[in-house]
Amino acid sequence: MADRLRKLIAYGIITGEPDPSDGRRQIYLLTAKGIDLAPVLTEMVLWAAGHKKTENQALVRLMREDRRNFWLEFGNAGPRE
């Protein structure tokens, strides 16, 4: 997992910063580039859910009902660069 996080940082998809309450931990945040992946990832999740049962039906239902608002809410989590 640490290797994957390093790669995501290197590709500019996430950033990491020390947790202010515990400096030993990192908080990972999406960058604007990472947030731009929301539509692609949404479609991948929906494709997968169409072919295999998923544990998170509520998320899949939300994505199916209103993709655009889902992406906007996702983006409102706020990238930090």
C-alpha positions, -999 to +999 in steps of 0.1 A: +000+000+000+028+024+008+042+019-027+009+026-042+005+058-022+040+069-033+031+063-069-002+083-066+018+112-051+044+109-078+017+110-105+001+141-088-032+124-080-029+128-043-009+148-018+001+137+017+005+159+048+012+151+084-019+146+106-019+177+129-031+156+158-006+128+153+025+136+133+033+099+128+002+096+105-004+111+071-036+125+057-040+119+020-060+143-002-070+143-038-054+170-060-074+187-088-059+161-111-072+133-088-106+149-086-107+151-124-106+113-123-140+111-106-161+106-138-138+079-150-137+061-117-175+064-113-180+047-147-155+020-137-174+013-104-207+012-122-193-011-149-180-035-122-213-033-102-231-043-134-210-075-136-205-084-100-224-079-067-209-052-046-211-046-009-217-009-013-251-008-030-259+026-015-229+042-033-237+025-066-273+037-063-262+073-056-238+071-086-265+058-109-292+082-099-272+114-105-237+111-118-231+148-123-241+158-087-220+129-074-190+142-092-196+177-080-200+166-044-168+145-048-150+176-060-163+197-032-143+176-008-116+201-018-083+194-034-052+207-017-022+214-039 
